[in-house]
Amino acid sequence: MPGLLGCAFLEDGRVRVDELFRTSVGGVYAVGDMAGRAGVPSVGAVIVSAASGMVAGGVVDMDLLREDAG
């Protein structure tokens, strides 16, 4: 079932992301309890959500730099 942005969801209702927190929609990232990968259980811890946000922020920056250079 796609959401309002068209992102793919997992069966448990979380937004499907890759290992770098990219969703199925280009330029859209998801982190924290609302995001997940198939076969990886949700942890539900604030520190894990904060860490995923930090990683995603770095990936956004990397993707934007790559886009500018390309």
N, C-alpha and C positions, 0 to 999 in steps of 0.2 A: 504494500500500500504506500504510494508516494505521499509526501507531505506537501505543504503549500509551495515550497521551493522546488519540489520534484525529487527530493533526496530519497534514496532507497532506504528501507527500514529492515531490521532483523525481525524474526518472528516474535521476539520478546518486547518489541516496540521501540527499541533503541535505534538511533540513526546509524546506518552502516558506514563505517569509515575504514580506510586502509591504515597501515602501520604509522603513517605520518598525519593522521587525523583528517585526511581529505575525504569528502563525501563523494557521491556519484555525480554531483553537479560541480562543474569547474568553478573554482573561486569560492566555494563554500566549504567551510571546515566545521567540525563539531568536536566538542570535548566534554569531559566530565561524565556524570551518570547517564546523560542522555545519548551518549555515543558508544559504539562498541564494534567489535569484530566478531565474525562467526566463530564459534567455538571458544571464545574467551569470555569467561564470566565477568559480570559487573562486580566491582569491589565495593563501591559506595563509600569511599573514604575521601575526605576533603583534601588530604595531601596528594592523593592520586589524581584528583581533578585538577589541582593546582599545577602539578607536574605536567599533566597532559596539555594544559593551557600554555605552559612555557614552551613545550616542544612545538605545539601548533603555531605559536607566535613566531618562532624561528623559521618554521616551514613557510609561513605566509611571506616573511621577509625574503627568504630564498627564492620562492616562486615569483615574487614581484621583481626581484633583481634579474632573474633569468628572463622574465618577460620583457623587461626594458632592454636587455642586451640582445635579445633575439630579433 
